[in-house]
Structures are given as C-alpha cells and as structure tokens.
Amino acid sequence: MSAGIRAFVAIELTPDVKAELASLIEGIGRADIRGVRLARPDGIHLTLRFLGDVSADAVKTVASAIRQVATAHGPFTLRAC
C-alpha cells in the first residue's frame, strides 16, 4: 500500500474574498495576541469535508467520485456576512 495524504473537499475563494480576509488577518496580527497562529491568506479555502488519510492509490477514485457528485448539482452562491 502506498503512502496516504490528508485529504479534504474544499471550495476555492474568490480573490476579492481572499483580499478581505487578508485585511482581517493583518489586523489580528497587529493585535499581537499570544498563542494565535495566523493563516496565510493565499492558502485560505472553505473546507466542506475533511476526509482524513486517503491512500495514494485511492486519490483518483475519490476525486472521480467527488467530481461526479459535484457535476450532478447546479452551481451555488455563498455570501460572507
């Protein structure tokens, strides 16, 4: 069995949303709160489901199943408030 990867299903955020989050993260960083670890804005996404460790052999099968389900549903809109 080949090594696994920590896998998840996520939505990529738009550049505008990432820019807004970057601004918020910068503000939190200026507050210098002890013990807070800040995320890199370019790595931010919306995780829908954490899958855990998936074997390298199963990655293509899992991706194909996710793609099949996703294409069976119409697009949707998220609004950040």
Sequence and secondary structure as in RCSB ss.txt:
>XXXX:A:sequence
MSAGIRAFVAIELTPDVKAELASLIEGIGRADIRGVRLARPDGIHLTLRFLGDVSADAVKTVASAIRQVATAHGP
FTLRAC
>XXXX:A:secstr
   EEEEEEEEE  HHHHHHHHHHHHHHHHTT TT     GGG EEEEEEEEEEETTTHHHHHHHHHHHHHTS  
      
